[in-house]
Amino acid sequence: MFFVMSSQSTSYDYVAYIDESGDPGLRNVKPLKKNGSSEWIVIAGALIPAEIEGEMEGFIGDMMKAINSRQLRDIHFQKLNDSRKLLVCNMLAEKNVRLFAVCSNKRNMQGYRNVKAEAIPSQSWFYCWLTRILLERITDNVMAASMKRYGEPRHVKLEFSERGGLSYSQMHAYYEWIRMKSANGSVPLYLPWGRVEFEVLHRDLLKVYNHTERAGMKLADIAASAFFKAIDVHDTRNRDAQFAKALEPRMAKSPDTGQIGGYGVKLWPSWTKLKQQEVPLDQMEIFSHFGYPTDYWWQG
């Protein structure tokens, strides 16, 4: 078996759509290199109960009508004007969905190589590493929700947006690798917190799609793009946090603490390390909004 599971069924009660904004390149990174890869990458997830999976086409259609879009099959968040960006975010904020955003600043990783992480069977180790952080939170949320609703772990279907260099087989190999590491008692990828709840995952419920093929993928794309817009100053030009803030009603809260910061919104590397790197305070606004320690940032 690919994942540890509690039943023989491949049925599922939750669906998680996963997409990103920015890119995972580490060789040359802005602002250290003017024409380098993006300073930030955001990996976002949109988690829904399976019973509304069939509503996704209609919901995205409603968004298209609301913004008077002639693009009948897709929403390009970055190409929308500000009023339309805010409109689709407000509509998403009213939907029965839980959103997650892992935001990584890469300037301290330019040229970085993690030999141990690169040993995993995937050509996109850094992207996989960040999705692992995302899945800690998604699977934790699914475990808590399914135990409350059904009294037992229930499966979540994972739908990843296809991107350059990422294949279905690589994703499967990667998650088998971290499952084996977990089973052996070692910490996957040497991260000192969290765990992936493999009981809610199943080999047959991990899919990779072109984002245009799956209406629900637009939910994750909107979340990823909104948070990227809130923190990026190089590729999107005018940084603007209003769109990510509009998603607050749907950002996932820790089942244990009720907090969004560190759970539904995860900053990587740590707040302390980014302060040491002298990342401008305005880029940290959105994290302060969701509970990261603003006062600490101002201390000498």
Contacts in CASP RR format, 6 or more apart in sequence:
PFRMAT RR
TARGET T0000
AUTHOR 0000-0000-0000
METHOD contacts of the structure
MODEL  1
MFFVMSSQSTSYDYVAYIDESGDPGLRNVKPLKKNGSSEWIVIAGALIPA
EIEGEMEGFIGDMMKAINSRQLRDIHFQKLNDSRKLLVCNMLAEKNVRLF
AVCSNKRNMQGYRNVKAEAIPSQSWFYCWLTRILLERITDNVMAASMKRY
GEPRHVKLEFSERGGLSYSQMHAYYEWIRMKSANGSVPLYLPWGRVEFEV
LHRDLLKVYNHTERAGMKLADIAASAFFKAIDVHDTRNRDAQFAKALEPR
MAKSPDTGQIGGYGVKLWPSWTKLKQQEVPLDQMEIFSHFGYPTDYWWQG
1 203 0 8 1.000
2 172 0 8 1.000
2 175 0 8 1.000
2 176 0 8 1.000
2 179 0 8 1.000
2 202 0 8 1.000
2 203 0 8 1.000
3 175 0 8 1.000
3 179 0 8 1.000
3 198 0 8 1.000
3 201 0 8 1.000
3 202 0 8 1.000
3 203 0 8 1.000
4 179 0 8 1.000
4 183 0 8 1.000
4 198 0 8 1.000
4 199 0 8 1.000
4 201 0 8 1.000
5 155 0 8 1.000
5 198 0 8 1.000
5 199 0 8 1.000
5 201 0 8 1.000
5 202 0 8 1.000
6 152 0 8 1.000
6 153 0 8 1.000
6 199 0 8 1.000
9 155 0 8 1.000
10 155 0 8 1.000
10 202 0 8 1.000
10 204 0 8 1.000
10 205 0 8 1.000
11 155 0 8 1.000
12 50 0 8 1.000
12 154 0 8 1.000
12 155 0 8 1.000
12 156 0 8 1.000
12 157 0 8 1.000
12 202 0 8 1.000
12 205 0 8 1.000
13 49 0 8 1.000
13 50 0 8 1.000
13 146 0 8 1.000
13 150 0 8 1.000
13 154 0 8 1.000
13 155 0 8 1.000
13 156 0 8 1.000
14 47 0 8 1.000
14 48 0 8 1.000
14 49 0 8 1.000
14 50 0 8 1.000
14 142 0 8 1.000
14 145 0 8 1.000
14 146 0 8 1.000
14 154 0 8 1.000
14 155 0 8 1.000
14 156 0 8 1.000
14 157 0 8 1.000
14 200 0 8 1.000
15 47 0 8 1.000
15 48 0 8 1.000
15 49 0 8 1.000
15 50 0 8 1.000
15 53 0 8 1.000
15 156 0 8 1.000
15 157 0 8 1.000
15 159 0 8 1.000
16 45 0 8 1.000
16 46 0 8 1.000
16 47 0 8 1.000
16 48 0 8 1.000
16 138 0 8 1.000
16 142 0 8 1.000
16 156 0 8 1.000
16 157 0 8 1.000
16 158 0 8 1.000
16 159 0 8 1.000
17 45 0 8 1.000
17 46 0 8 1.000
17 48 0 8 1.000
17 159 0 8 1.000
17 161 0 8 1.000
17 214 0 8 1.000
17 216 0 8 1.000
17 217 0 8 1.000
17 219 0 8 1.000
17 220 0 8 1.000
18 43 0 8 1.000
18 44 0 8 1.000
18 45 0 8 1.000
18 46 0 8 1.000
18 131 0 8 1.000
18 134 0 8 1.000
18 158 0 8 1.000
18 159 0 8 1.000
18 160 0 8 1.000
18 161 0 8 1.000
18 220 0 8 1.000
19 43 0 8 1.000
19 44 0 8 1.000
19 45 0 8 1.000
19 160 0 8 1.000
19 161 0 8 1.000
19 211 0 8 1.000
19 217 0 8 1.000
19 220 0 8 1.000
19 221 0 8 1.000
19 223 0 8 1.000
19 224 0 8 1.000
20 41 0 8 1.000
20 42 0 8 1.000
20 43 0 8 1.000
20 44 0 8 1.000
20 127 0 8 1.000
20 161 0 8 1.000
20 163 0 8 1.000
20 224 0 8 1.000
21 41 0 8 1.000
21 42 0 8 1.000
21 44 0 8 1.000
21 221 0 8 1.000
21 224 0 8 1.000
21 225 0 8 1.000
21 227 0 8 1.000
21 228 0 8 1.000
22 37 0 8 1.000
22 38 0 8 1.000
22 40 0 8 1.000
22 41 0 8 1.000
22 42 0 8 1.000
22 228 0 8 1.000
22 232 0 8 1.000
22 235 0 8 1.000
23 37 0 8 1.000
23 38 0 8 1.000
23 41 0 8 1.000
24 37 0 8 1.000
24 41 0 8 1.000
24 106 0 8 1.000
24 124 0 8 1.000
24 126 0 8 1.000
24 127 0 8 1.000
24 130 0 8 1.000
25 37 0 8 1.000
25 41 0 8 1.000
25 106 0 8 1.000
25 126 0 8 1.000
26 37 0 8 1.000
26 106 0 8 1.000
26 109 0 8 1.000
26 110 0 8 1.000
26 111 0 8 1.000
26 112 0 8 1.000
26 126 0 8 1.000
27 37 0 8 1.000
27 110 0 8 1.000
27 111 0 8 1.000
28 35 0 8 1.000
28 36 0 8 1.000
28 37 0 8 1.000
28 110 0 8 1.000
28 111 0 8 1.000
29 36 0 8 1.000
29 37 0 8 1.000
29 38 0 8 1.000
29 39 0 8 1.000
29 106 0 8 1.000
29 107 0 8 1.000
29 109 0 8 1.000
29 110 0 8 1.000
29 111 0 8 1.000
30 36 0 8 1.000
30 37 0 8 1.000
30 38 0 8 1.000
30 39 0 8 1.000
30 107 0 8 1.000
30 234 0 8 1.000
30 235 0 8 1.000
31 39 0 8 1.000
31 107 0 8 1.000
31 234 0 8 1.000
32 107 0 8 1.000
32 110 0 8 1.000
33 110 0 8 1.000
37 106 0 8 1.000
38 106 0 8 1.000
38 228 0 8 1.000
38 232 0 8 1.000
38 234 0 8 1.000
38 235 0 8 1.000
39 105 0 8 1.000
39 106 0 8 1.000
39 107 0 8 1.000
39 232 0 8 1.000
39 233 0 8 1.000
39 234 0 8 1.000
40 103 0 8 1.000
40 104 0 8 1.000
40 105 0 8 1.000
40 106 0 8 1.000
40 228 0 8 1.000
40 231 0 8 1.000
40 232 0 8 1.000
41 103 0 8 1.000
41 104 0 8 1.000
41 106 0 8 1.000
41 127 0 8 1.000
41 130 0 8 1.000
42 101 0 8 1.000
42 102 0 8 1.000
42 103 0 8 1.000
42 104 0 8 1.000
42 224 0 8 1.000
42 225 0 8 1.000
42 227 0 8 1.000
42 228 0 8 1.000
42 231 0 8 1.000
43 101 0 8 1.000
43 102 0 8 1.000
43 104 0 8 1.000
43 127 0 8 1.000
43 130 0 8 1.000
43 131 0 8 1.000
43 133 0 8 1.000
43 134 0 8 1.000
43 224 0 8 1.000
44 99 0 8 1.000
44 100 0 8 1.000
44 101 0 8 1.000
44 102 0 8 1.000
44 134 0 8 1.000
44 220 0 8 1.000
44 221 0 8 1.000
44 223 0 8 1.000
44 224 0 8 1.000
44 227 0 8 1.000
45 99 0 8 1.000
45 100 0 8 1.000
45 101 0 8 1.000
45 134 0 8 1.000
45 138 0 8 1.000
45 219 0 8 1.000
45 220 0 8 1.000
45 223 0 8 1.000
45 224 0 8 1.000
46 97 0 8 1.000
46 98 0 8 1.000
46 99 0 8 1.000
46 100 0 8 1.000
46 216 0 8 1.000
46 219 0 8 1.000
46 220 0 8 1.000
46 223 0 8 1.000
47 97 0 8 1.000
47 98 0 8 1.000
47 99 0 8 1.000
47 100 0 8 1.000
47 138 0 8 1.000
47 141 0 8 1.000
47 142 0 8 1.000
47 156 0 8 1.000
47 252 0 8 1.000
48 56 0 8 1.000
48 95 0 8 1.000
48 96 0 8 1.000
48 97 0 8 1.000
48 98 0 8 1.000
48 216 0 8 1.000
48 219 0 8 1.000
49 96 0 8 1.000
50 157 0 8 1.000
52 96 0 8 1.000
56 214 0 8 1.000
56 215 0 8 1.000
56 216 0 8 1.000
56 218 0 8 1.000
56 219 0 8 1.000
57 215 0 8 1.000
58 215 0 8 1.000
59 95 0 8 1.000
59 215 0 8 1.000
59 216 0 8 1.000
60 75 0 8 1.000
60 215 0 8 1.000
60 216 0 8 1.000
60 218 0 8 1.000
61 215 0 8 1.000
62 91 0 8 1.000
63 69 0 8 1.000
63 75 0 8 1.000
63 87 0 8 1.000
63 88 0 8 1.000
63 91 0 8 1.000
63 218 0 8 1.000
64 71 0 8 1.000
64 72 0 8 1.000
64 75 0 8 1.000
66 87 0 8 1.000
66 88 0 8 1.000
66 91 0 8 1.000
67 75 0 8 1.000
67 80 0 8 1.000
67 84 0 8 1.000
67 87 0 8 1.000
67 88 0 8 1.000
69 75 0 8 1.000
73 212 0 8 1.000
74 212 0 8 1.000
74 218 0 8 1.000
75 88 0 8 1.000
75 218 0 8 1.000
75 221 0 8 1.000
75 222 0 8 1.000
77 85 0 8 1.000
77 88 0 8 1.000
77 221 0 8 1.000
77 222 0 8 1.000
77 225 0 8 1.000
77 226 0 8 1.000
78 225 0 8 1.000
78 229 0 8 1.000
78 236 0 8 1.000
80 88 0 8 1.000
82 240 0 8 1.000
82 242 0 8 1.000
85 226 0 8 1.000
85 229 0 8 1.000
85 243 0 8 1.000
86 242 0 8 1.000
86 243 0 8 1.000
86 246 0 8 1.000
88 222 0 8 1.000
89 222 0 8 1.000
89 226 0 8 1.000
89 243 0 8 1.000
89 244 0 8 1.000
89 246 0 8 1.000
89 247 0 8 1.000
90 246 0 8 1.000
92 99 0 8 1.000
92 219 0 8 1.000
92 222 0 8 1.000
92 223 0 8 1.000
92 247 0 8 1.000
92 250 0 8 1.000
93 246 0 8 1.000
93 247 0 8 1.000
93 248 0 8 1.000
93 249 0 8 1.000
93 250 0 8 1.000
94 249 0 8 1.000
95 219 0 8 1.000
95 250 0 8 1.000
97 219 0 8 1.000
97 250 0 8 1.000
98 141 0 8 1.000
98 250 0 8 1.000
98 251 0 8 1.000
98 252 0 8 1.000
99 219 0 8 1.000
99 223 0 8 1.000
99 247 0 8 1.000
99 250 0 8 1.000
99 251 0 8 1.000
99 252 0 8 1.000
99 264 0 8 1.000
100 134 0 8 1.000
100 137 0 8 1.000
100 138 0 8 1.000
100 141 0 8 1.000
100 223 0 8 1.000
100 251 0 8 1.000
100 252 0 8 1.000
100 263 0 8 1.000
100 264 0 8 1.000
100 265 0 8 1.000
100 266 0 8 1.000
101 223 0 8 1.000
101 224 0 8 1.000
101 227 0 8 1.000
101 244 0 8 1.000
101 251 0 8 1.000
101 264 0 8 1.000
101 265 0 8 1.000
101 266 0 8 1.000
102 130 0 8 1.000
102 131 0 8 1.000
102 133 0 8 1.000
102 134 0 8 1.000
102 137 0 8 1.000
102 266 0 8 1.000
102 268 0 8 1.000
103 227 0 8 1.000
103 231 0 8 1.000
103 265 0 8 1.000
103 266 0 8 1.000
103 267 0 8 1.000
103 268 0 8 1.000
103 287 0 8 1.000
104 130 0 8 1.000
104 268 0 8 1.000
104 269 0 8 1.000
105 231 0 8 1.000
105 268 0 8 1.000
105 269 0 8 1.000
105 274 0 8 1.000
105 277 0 8 1.000
105 279 0 8 1.000
107 277 0 8 1.000
107 279 0 8 1.000
108 269 0 8 1.000
108 273 0 8 1.000
108 277 0 8 1.000
109 126 0 8 1.000
114 125 0 8 1.000
114 126 0 8 1.000
114 129 0 8 1.000
116 189 0 8 1.000
116 190 0 8 1.000
117 125 0 8 1.000
117 126 0 8 1.000
117 129 0 8 1.000
117 189 0 8 1.000
118 125 0 8 1.000
120 128 0 8 1.000
120 173 0 8 1.000
120 174 0 8 1.000
120 177 0 8 1.000
120 178 0 8 1.000
121 170 0 8 1.000
121 173 0 8 1.000
121 174 0 8 1.000
121 177 0 8 1.000
122 128 0 8 1.000
122 170 0 8 1.000
122 171 0 8 1.000
122 173 0 8 1.000
122 174 0 8 1.000
123 165 0 8 1.000
123 166 0 8 1.000
123 170 0 8 1.000
124 163 0 8 1.000
124 165 0 8 1.000
124 166 0 8 1.000
124 170 0 8 1.000
127 163 0 8 1.000
127 166 0 8 1.000
128 170 0 8 1.000
128 171 0 8 1.000
128 174 0 8 1.000
129 189 0 8 1.000
130 268 0 8 1.000
131 160 0 8 1.000
132 178 0 8 1.000
132 188 0 8 1.000
132 189 0 8 1.000
132 191 0 8 1.000
132 196 0 8 1.000
133 191 0 8 1.000
133 266 0 8 1.000
133 268 0 8 1.000
134 266 0 8 1.000
135 158 0 8 1.000
135 196 0 8 1.000
136 194 0 8 1.000
136 195 0 8 1.000
136 196 0 8 1.000
137 252 0 8 1.000
137 263 0 8 1.000
137 264 0 8 1.000
137 266 0 8 1.000
138 156 0 8 1.000
138 158 0 8 1.000
139 156 0 8 1.000
139 196 0 8 1.000
139 197 0 8 1.000
139 198 0 8 1.000
139 200 0 8 1.000
139 201 0 8 1.000
140 194 0 8 1.000
140 195 0 8 1.000
140 197 0 8 1.000
140 255 0 8 1.000
141 252 0 8 1.000
141 255 0 8 1.000
142 154 0 8 1.000
142 156 0 8 1.000
142 197 0 8 1.000
142 200 0 8 1.000
143 153 0 8 1.000
143 197 0 8 1.000
143 199 0 8 1.000
143 200 0 8 1.000
144 255 0 8 1.000
146 152 0 8 1.000
146 153 0 8 1.000
146 154 0 8 1.000
146 200 0 8 1.000
147 153 0 8 1.000
153 197 0 8 1.000
153 199 0 8 1.000
153 200 0 8 1.000
154 200 0 8 1.000
155 200 0 8 1.000
155 201 0 8 1.000
155 202 0 8 1.000
155 205 0 8 1.000
156 200 0 8 1.000
156 201 0 8 1.000
156 205 0 8 1.000
157 205 0 8 1.000
157 206 0 8 1.000
157 207 0 8 1.000
158 201 0 8 1.000
158 205 0 8 1.000
158 206 0 8 1.000
158 207 0 8 1.000
159 207 0 8 1.000
159 208 0 8 1.000
159 209 0 8 1.000
159 214 0 8 1.000
159 216 0 8 1.000
159 217 0 8 1.000
160 166 0 8 1.000
160 171 0 8 1.000
160 206 0 8 1.000
160 207 0 8 1.000
160 208 0 8 1.000
160 209 0 8 1.000
161 208 0 8 1.000
161 209 0 8 1.000
161 210 0 8 1.000
161 211 0 8 1.000
161 217 0 8 1.000
161 220 0 8 1.000
161 221 0 8 1.000
162 208 0 8 1.000
162 209 0 8 1.000
162 210 0 8 1.000
162 211 0 8 1.000
166 208 0 8 1.000
167 208 0 8 1.000
168 206 0 8 1.000
168 207 0 8 1.000
168 208 0 8 1.000
171 206 0 8 1.000
171 208 0 8 1.000
172 203 0 8 1.000
172 206 0 8 1.000
175 201 0 8 1.000
175 206 0 8 1.000
178 188 0 8 1.000
178 189 0 8 1.000
178 196 0 8 1.000
179 196 0 8 1.000
179 198 0 8 1.000
181 187 0 8 1.000
181 188 0 8 1.000
181 189 0 8 1.000
182 188 0 8 1.000
182 195 0 8 1.000
182 196 0 8 1.000
182 198 0 8 1.000
188 196 0 8 1.000
209 217 0 8 1.000
211 217 0 8 1.000
211 218 0 8 1.000
211 221 0 8 1.000
223 247 0 8 1.000
225 243 0 8 1.000
226 243 0 8 1.000
226 244 0 8 1.000
226 246 0 8 1.000
226 247 0 8 1.000
227 244 0 8 1.000
227 265 0 8 1.000
227 286 0 8 1.000
228 235 0 8 1.000
228 236 0 8 1.000
229 236 0 8 1.000
229 239 0 8 1.000
229 240 0 8 1.000
229 241 0 8 1.000
229 243 0 8 1.000
229 244 0 8 1.000
230 239 0 8 1.000
230 240 0 8 1.000
230 241 0 8 1.000
230 243 0 8 1.000
230 244 0 8 1.000
230 245 0 8 1.000
230 285 0 8 1.000
230 286 0 8 1.000
231 239 0 8 1.000
231 241 0 8 1.000
231 283 0 8 1.000
231 284 0 8 1.000
231 286 0 8 1.000
232 239 0 8 1.000
232 283 0 8 1.000
233 239 0 8 1.000
233 280 0 8 1.000
233 283 0 8 1.000
239 282 0 8 1.000
239 283 0 8 1.000
241 285 0 8 1.000
241 286 0 8 1.000
241 289 0 8 1.000
244 286 0 8 1.000
245 286 0 8 1.000
245 289 0 8 1.000
248 260 0 8 1.000
248 289 0 8 1.000
248 290 0 8 1.000
251 260 0 8 1.000
251 264 0 8 1.000
251 265 0 8 1.000
251 290 0 8 1.000
252 260 0 8 1.000
252 263 0 8 1.000
252 264 0 8 1.000
253 259 0 8 1.000
253 260 0 8 1.000
253 263 0 8 1.000
253 264 0 8 1.000
254 260 0 8 1.000
254 262 0 8 1.000
254 263 0 8 1.000
254 264 0 8 1.000
257 263 0 8 1.000
259 291 0 8 1.000
260 290 0 8 1.000
260 291 0 8 1.000
261 267 0 8 1.000
261 287 0 8 1.000
261 290 0 8 1.000
261 291 0 8 1.000
261 292 0 8 1.000
262 290 0 8 1.000
262 292 0 8 1.000
264 290 0 8 1.000
265 286 0 8 1.000
265 287 0 8 1.000
265 290 0 8 1.000
267 274 0 8 1.000
267 287 0 8 1.000
267 292 0 8 1.000
271 284 0 8 1.000
271 287 0 8 1.000
271 292 0 8 1.000
271 293 0 8 1.000
271 296 0 8 1.000
271 297 0 8 1.000
272 296 0 8 1.000
274 284 0 8 1.000
275 296 0 8 1.000
275 297 0 8 1.000
281 297 0 8 1.000
281 298 0 8 1.000
284 292 0 8 1.000
284 297 0 8 1.000
288 294 0 8 1.000
288 297 0 8 1.000
END
